[in-house]
Amino acid sequence: MSMHSSVSLRPLRRAISLAAALSTAALLTATVSGSALAENSAPSVLKDIRLPQGFEIEVYLDNVANARQMALGSQGTLFIGSRGEGKVYAAIDTDADGRHDRVKVIASGLNMPSGLAFRDQTLYVGAVSQILAFDNIEQQLSQSASPSYRIFYDDLPTDKHHGWKYLKFAADGRLYIPIGAPCNICDAGSDYSKIISLDLQSKQPRLEAAGVRNSVGFDFDPISGQLWFTDNGRDMMGDDMPADELNHLSQRGQHFGYPYVHQGDTLDPEFGKGKQPADFSSPEVKLGAHVAALGMTFYRGDSFPKAYHGGIFIAEHGSWNRSSKVGYRVRFVPIKQGKAGEPQVFAEGWLKGETVSGRPADVLQLPDGSLLIADDAQGRLYRIFYSG
């Protein structure tokens, strides 16, 4: 393995709001204290990572605190969001060698700016209830002043519980935005638990998928253009129930079950009464309970072996409330003729026993076909490439 390291909606009813706030506080506390995070140096982490034969891993960028979703600008700038840090970063290739070598904070003090997407020279950032737009962002990077931005859209719920965003543009130019449930389990109404899209000109929202508890990762099939997305299953049903999901939206408006049905076949103990699993869309793949499947991308490159072409890479952030930890890895799901195969472990080693040395949060393909992994726990980006 290479050891190279670059230095570097509206509020709900009061009772539900209070429950959501208490649940959020518990979640954030557990995320920090329950992960048993080891502050390992880059070389010590790298030596533990296991990959398929012929692949290598290196640290691409370090000191990118709480790195979450990534996006590439038209001039090659790598943009990185965060959640707890409230910052947006720009990684720049200063010597034109094809590698980002300097990280610049372009915004701070934002409200969980976890998700971002780039289109037509503008960087869009999801900050819970608002979508911010940084116009001509790559031209602004050479200025000494912080880049300016405008509020592009502000008609989203203010709830922080599952309020952080993941953004991506479809081929038709619509911006896709998830709106998570403001709770672990509740029926919060039609303003929540869905994925919408926005037309950039009219700013009119359109429902794409309903019954989605908390999607923090999606992408579009490069052949069909259809949406695939991860969804995190509810907590407090035990160590092994219900599974996180990889879902496929084949028809606009499909309902994927939450809060009535989980993993396509299991009624919720409270909200499932009188419901039938057959009335809702089932996941393409059950990913396992509590793995916290987050960012995902279709592989569109050709530098990886052919078996990976057109398939999906998924970052599993890892469990926070399971008696023994699971996740903390990257998995691959082959896609053939619009159908998903069995998920395969692609990169693992951030979990040793019950000790965690990193938490994959997003995956992004670089132009050379290699794969970036954002680790929000260590504030680090890894690059996986094929040398076989």
C-alpha positions as CSV (number, residue, x, y, z in Angstrom):
1,M,0.0,0.0,0.0
2,S,1.1,3.6,-0.7
3,M,1.8,5.6,2.4
4,H,1.8,9.0,0.7
5,S,0.1,11.7,2.7
6,S,-0.7,15.2,1.5
7,V,-0.5,17.7,4.4
8,S,-2.8,19.0,4.6
9,L,-41.2,23.6,8.7
10,R,-41.7,24.5,10.1
11,P,-41.9,23.4,13.8
12,L,-44.1,20.4,14.6
13,R,-46.6,20.3,17.4
14,R,-44.9,21.1,20.7
15,A,-44.8,17.5,22.0
16,I,-43.2,16.2,18.9
17,S,-40.7,19.1,18.8
18,L,-39.6,18.4,22.4
19,A,-39.2,14.7,21.7
20,A,-37.2,15.4,18.6
21,A,-35.0,17.9,20.4
22,L,-34.3,15.4,23.3
23,S,-33.6,12.6,20.7
24,T,-31.2,14.8,18.8
25,A,-29.3,15.7,21.9
26,A,-29.0,12.1,22.8
27,L,-27.9,11.2,19.3
28,L,-25.2,13.8,19.1
29,T,-23.9,12.8,22.6
30,A,-23.8,9.2,21.6
31,T,-22.1,10.0,18.3
32,V,-19.2,11.7,20.1
33,S,-18.8,9.5,23.2
34,G,-19.9,6.1,21.9
35,S,-17.7,5.8,18.8
36,A,-14.5,5.0,20.8
37,L,-12.6,7.0,18.2
38,A,-8.9,6.4,18.1
39,E,-6.9,9.5,17.2
40,N,-4.6,7.5,14.9
41,S,-2.0,9.0,12.6
42,A,-2.5,8.5,8.9
43,P,0.1,5.8,8.5
44,S,-1.3,3.7,11.3
45,V,-4.8,3.9,9.8
46,L,-3.6,3.1,6.3
47,K,-1.9,-0.1,7.4
48,D,-5.2,-1.5,8.7
49,I,-7.2,-0.8,5.6
50,R,-8.1,-3.9,3.5
51,L,-8.9,-3.6,-0.2
52,P,-9.5,-6.0,-3.1
53,Q,-6.4,-7.2,-4.8
54,G,-4.7,-4.6,-7.0
55,F,-6.1,-1.6,-5.2
56,E,-4.1,0.9,-3.1
57,I,-5.1,3.6,-0.6
58,E,-3.4,6.8,0.4
59,V,-4.2,9.9,2.4
60,Y,-5.3,12.5,-0.1
61,L,-5.9,15.5,2.2
62,D,-5.6,15.9,6.0
63,N,-6.9,18.5,8.4
64,V,-10.3,18.9,6.7
65,A,-12.3,18.8,10.0
66,N,-15.6,16.9,9.9
67,A,-15.4,16.4,6.1
68,R,-18.8,15.3,4.7
69,Q,-20.2,15.6,1.1
70,M,-17.8,16.4,-1.7
71,A,-18.3,18.0,-5.1
72,L,-16.1,19.0,-8.0
73,G,-16.1,22.4,-9.7
74,S,-15.8,22.9,-13.4
75,Q,-12.2,24.1,-13.0
76,G,-11.3,21.2,-10.8
77,T,-11.8,22.7,-7.4
78,L,-12.8,20.1,-4.8
79,F,-15.5,21.4,-2.4
80,I,-16.2,19.8,0.9
81,G,-19.0,20.3,3.4
82,S,-19.1,19.7,7.1
83,R,-21.8,19.2,9.7
84,G,-20.6,19.9,13.2
85,E,-17.9,22.3,12.1
86,G,-20.3,24.6,10.2
87,K,-17.7,25.1,7.5
88,V,-17.4,24.8,3.7
89,Y,-13.9,24.0,2.3
90,A,-12.4,24.4,-1.1
91,A,-9.4,22.3,-2.0
92,I,-7.2,23.8,-4.7
93,D,-4.6,22.4,-7.0
94,T,-2.0,25.2,-6.7
95,D,0.8,23.7,-8.9
96,A,-1.4,22.2,-11.6
97,D,-0.2,18.7,-11.1
98,G,-3.7,17.2,-11.0
99,R,-3.8,16.9,-7.2
100,H,-5.5,19.2,-4.7
101,D,-2.8,20.4,-2.2
102,R,-4.3,23.4,-0.4
103,V,-7.5,23.6,1.6
104,K,-9.2,26.9,2.2
105,V,-12.2,27.6,4.4
106,I,-14.7,29.6,2.2
107,A,-17.5,29.9,4.7
108,S,-18.0,29.3,8.4
109,G,-20.6,29.7,11.1
110,L,-23.2,28.0,8.9
111,N,-26.0,25.7,10.1
112,M,-24.8,22.1,9.4
113,P,-23.6,22.7,5.8
114,S,-23.2,19.0,5.2
115,G,-24.5,18.8,1.6
116,L,-23.3,20.6,-1.5
117,A,-23.6,20.5,-5.3
118,F,-22.0,22.4,-8.2
119,R,-23.6,23.5,-11.4
120,D,-23.0,26.4,-13.9
121,Q,-20.2,28.0,-11.9
122,T,-22.4,28.1,-8.8
123,L,-21.9,26.1,-5.6
124,Y,-25.1,25.2,-3.8
125,V,-24.9,24.4,-0.1
126,G,-27.6,22.8,2.1
127,A,-27.7,24.5,5.5
128,V,-30.7,22.8,7.2
129,S,-33.6,25.2,6.3
130,Q,-31.8,27.0,3.6
131,I,-30.0,26.4,0.3
132,L,-27.1,28.9,-0.2
133,A,-25.7,29.8,-3.6
134,F,-22.0,30.9,-4.1
135,D,-22.1,32.4,-7.6
136,N,-18.9,32.3,-9.7
137,I,-17.3,30.5,-6.7
138,E,-14.1,29.4,-8.5
139,Q,-13.4,33.0,-9.6
140,Q,-13.9,34.2,-6.0
141,L,-11.2,31.8,-4.6
142,S,-8.3,34.1,-5.7
143,Q,-9.7,37.0,-3.7
144,S,-8.5,37.7,-0.2
145,A,-12.1,38.3,1.0
146,S,-14.3,35.4,1.9
147,P,-16.6,34.4,-1.0
148,S,-20.0,36.0,-1.0
149,Y,-23.2,33.9,-1.2
150,R,-26.9,34.5,-1.4
151,I,-29.9,32.6,0.0
152,F,-31.2,30.7,-2.9
153,Y,-34.1,28.9,-1.2
154,D,-35.3,29.0,2.4
155,D,-38.6,27.1,2.5
156,L,-37.3,24.0,4.2
157,P,-38.0,22.8,7.8
158,T,-35.8,24.2,10.6
159,D,-35.5,21.0,12.5
160,K,-31.9,19.9,13.1
161,H,-32.8,16.3,13.8
162,H,-32.1,14.6,10.4
163,G,-32.1,18.2,9.1
164,W,-28.6,18.1,7.5
165,K,-28.7,17.8,3.7
166,Y,-27.2,15.9,0.8
167,L,-27.5,17.6,-2.6
168,K,-27.1,16.5,-6.2
169,F,-28.2,17.6,-9.6
170,A,-30.0,15.4,-12.0
171,A,-29.2,15.5,-15.7
172,D,-32.3,17.7,-16.3
173,G,-30.8,20.4,-14.0
174,R,-33.2,19.8,-11.1
175,L,-31.6,20.0,-7.6
176,Y,-32.5,17.0,-5.4
177,I,-32.9,17.6,-1.6
178,P,-33.8,15.2,1.1
179,I,-36.0,16.3,4.0
180,G,-35.5,13.8,6.9
181,A,-37.9,12.8,9.7
182,P,-37.5,15.2,12.7
183,C,-37.4,12.2,15.1
184,N,-36.4,8.6,15.4
185,I,-39.9,7.4,14.7
186,C,-43.0,9.6,14.2
187,D,-45.6,10.4,11.6
188,A,-44.7,14.1,11.1
189,G,-46.9,14.7,8.1
190,S,-46.2,15.6,4.5
191,D,-43.6,18.2,5.1
192,Y,-41.1,15.5,6.2
193,S,-39.6,12.1,5.3
194,K,-39.2,12.6,1.6
195,I,-36.9,13.7,-1.2
196,I,-37.9,16.7,-3.3
197,S,-36.4,18.4,-6.3
198,L,-36.2,22.1,-7.3
199,D,-36.4,23.8,-10.6
200,L,-33.6,26.4,-10.4
201,Q,-35.6,29.0,-12.3
202,S,-39.1,28.8,-10.7
203,K,-37.8,27.3,-7.4
204,Q,-41.0,25.2,-7.3
205,P,-40.5,22.0,-5.4
206,R,-41.6,18.6,-6.7
207,L,-42.1,15.4,-4.7
208,E,-39.8,12.7,-5.9
209,A,-39.9,10.0,-3.2
210,A,-42.0,9.7,0.0
211,G,-41.7,7.5,3.1
212,V,-37.9,8.2,3.3
213,R,-36.7,8.4,6.9
214,N,-33.3,9.9,6.4
215,S,-31.4,9.8,3.1
216,V,-27.9,11.2,3.3
217,G,-26.7,9.8,-0.1
218,F,-28.0,9.4,-3.6
219,D,-27.0,9.4,-7.2
220,F,-28.5,8.9,-10.7
221,D,-28.1,5.8,-12.8
222,P,-25.8,6.9,-15.7
223,I,-27.8,4.7,-18.1
224,S,-31.5,5.3,-17.1
225,G,-31.1,8.5,-15.2
226,Q,-33.2,7.1,-12.4
227,L,-32.6,8.0,-8.7
228,W,-31.0,5.5,-6.3
229,F,-30.6,6.4,-2.6
230,T,-29.6,5.2,0.8
231,D,-31.9,5.5,3.7
232,N,-31.1,5.0,7.4
233,G,-33.5,2.7,9.3
234,R,-35.0,3.6,12.6
235,D,-33.4,2.9,16.0
236,M,-34.6,1.2,19.2
237,M,-35.9,-2.0,17.5
238,G,-32.8,-4.0,18.6
239,D,-29.3,-4.7,17.3
240,D,-30.4,-6.3,14.0
241,M,-33.6,-4.5,13.0
242,P,-34.4,-2.8,10.8
243,A,-31.9,-2.7,7.9
244,D,-30.6,0.4,6.3
245,E,-31.7,0.4,2.7
246,L,-30.5,1.0,-0.9
247,N,-33.6,2.1,-2.8
248,H,-34.4,2.6,-6.5
249,L,-36.9,5.2,-7.6
250,S,-38.4,3.9,-10.8
251,Q,-41.5,6.1,-10.7
252,R,-41.9,9.6,-9.2
253,G,-43.8,9.7,-6.0
254,Q,-43.1,6.2,-4.8
255,H,-43.6,5.6,-1.0
256,F,-40.9,3.6,0.7
257,G,-42.7,2.8,3.9
258,Y,-41.5,5.1,6.7
259,P,-42.9,5.3,9.4
260,Y,-45.3,2.4,8.8
261,V,-43.0,-0.3,7.2
262,H,-39.3,-0.9,7.6
263,Q,-36.9,-2.7,5.2
264,G,-39.9,-3.5,2.9
265,D,-41.3,-6.3,5.1
266,T,-41.5,-5.3,8.7
267,L,-44.4,-3.3,10.3
268,D,-43.5,-0.7,12.8
269,P,-44.7,-1.7,16.3
270,E,-46.5,1.6,16.7
271,F,-47.2,3.1,13.3
272,G,-47.6,-0.1,11.3
273,K,-51.1,-1.0,12.6
274,G,-53.5,-1.5,9.7
275,K,-50.8,-1.3,7.0
276,Q,-49.5,-3.8,4.5
277,P,-45.9,-4.1,3.4
278,A,-47.1,-4.8,-0.1
279,D,-48.6,-1.3,-0.4
280,F,-45.1,0.3,-0.2
281,S,-41.9,0.1,-2.3
282,S,-39.3,-2.4,-1.1
283,P,-35.6,-1.7,-1.0
284,E,-33.4,-3.1,-3.7
285,V,-30.8,-4.1,-1.1
286,K,-31.0,-4.5,2.7
287,L,-27.7,-3.2,3.9
288,G,-27.9,-4.3,7.5
289,A,-29.1,-2.6,10.7
290,H,-27.3,0.4,12.0
291,V,-24.5,0.5,9.4
292,A,-25.5,4.2,8.7
293,A,-25.3,4.1,5.0
294,L,-24.5,7.7,3.9
295,G,-22.9,9.0,0.7
296,M,-23.0,6.9,-2.5
297,T,-22.0,7.2,-6.1
298,F,-22.3,5.3,-9.3
299,Y,-18.8,4.4,-10.7
300,R,-18.6,6.1,-14.2
301,G,-14.8,5.6,-14.7
302,D,-12.8,3.0,-16.4
303,S,-9.6,2.8,-14.4
304,F,-11.1,0.2,-12.0
305,P,-11.6,-3.4,-13.3
306,K,-14.7,-3.9,-15.5
307,A,-16.6,-5.6,-12.6
308,Y,-16.9,-2.2,-10.9
309,H,-18.2,-0.3,-14.0
310,G,-21.7,1.1,-13.5
311,G,-22.0,-0.1,-9.9
312,I,-22.5,1.8,-6.7
313,F,-20.0,2.6,-3.9
314,I,-21.6,3.3,-0.5
315,A,-19.9,4.9,2.5
316,E,-21.1,3.3,5.8
317,H,-20.6,5.7,8.6
318,G,-21.0,3.1,11.3
319,S,-23.3,2.3,14.2
320,W,-23.6,4.5,17.3
321,N,-26.1,2.6,19.5
322,R,-25.5,-1.1,18.8
323,S,-24.1,-3.5,21.4
324,S,-21.3,-4.4,19.0
325,K,-20.4,-2.0,16.3
326,V,-21.0,-2.5,12.6
327,G,-20.3,-0.5,9.4
328,Y,-17.3,1.9,9.3
329,R,-16.4,0.8,5.7
330,V,-17.1,1.3,2.0
331,R,-19.2,-1.3,0.2
332,F,-19.8,-1.9,-3.5
333,V,-23.1,-3.0,-5.1
334,P,-23.0,-4.2,-8.7
335,I,-25.7,-3.0,-10.9
336,K,-26.6,-4.9,-14.1
337,Q,-29.5,-3.9,-16.3
338,G,-31.0,-1.8,-13.6
339,K,-30.9,-4.5,-11.0
340,A,-28.7,-4.7,-7.9
341,G,-26.5,-7.6,-7.0
342,E,-25.2,-8.7,-3.6
343,P,-23.3,-6.0,-1.7
344,Q,-19.5,-6.6,-1.4
345,V,-17.1,-5.1,1.1
346,F,-14.7,-2.9,-0.8
347,A,-12.7,-1.1,1.9
348,E,-12.6,-1.9,5.6
349,G,-10.3,-1.5,8.6
350,W,-11.6,1.6,10.3
351,L,-13.2,-0.7,12.9
352,K,-10.9,-3.0,14.9
353,G,-12.9,-4.8,17.6
354,E,-14.8,-2.0,19.2
355,T,-12.3,0.7,18.4
356,V,-13.0,3.1,15.6
357,S,-10.2,4.9,13.6
358,G,-12.5,6.6,11.0
359,R,-16.0,7.0,9.8
360,P,-16.6,7.1,6.0
361,A,-19.2,9.7,5.2
362,D,-19.1,10.2,1.4
363,V,-17.5,8.9,-1.8
364,L,-16.6,10.8,-4.9
365,Q,-15.0,9.7,-8.2
366,L,-12.2,11.9,-9.4
367,P,-11.6,12.5,-13.1
368,D,-8.8,9.9,-13.3
369,G,-11.2,7.2,-12.1
370,S,-9.9,6.9,-8.6
371,L,-12.3,7.1,-5.6
372,L,-12.2,9.7,-2.7
373,I,-13.5,8.8,0.7
374,A,-14.4,11.5,3.2
375,D,-13.8,10.6,6.8
376,D,-15.7,13.1,9.0
377,A,-14.3,11.7,12.3
378,Q,-10.6,12.1,11.5
379,G,-11.1,15.1,9.1
380,R,-9.4,13.3,6.3
381,L,-9.8,12.4,2.7
382,Y,-8.5,9.0,1.4
383,R,-7.9,8.2,-2.2
384,I,-8.3,4.6,-3.5
385,F,-6.8,3.8,-6.9
386,Y,-6.2,0.6,-9.0
387,S,-2.6,-0.3,-9.7
388,G,-3.0,-3.9,-10.6
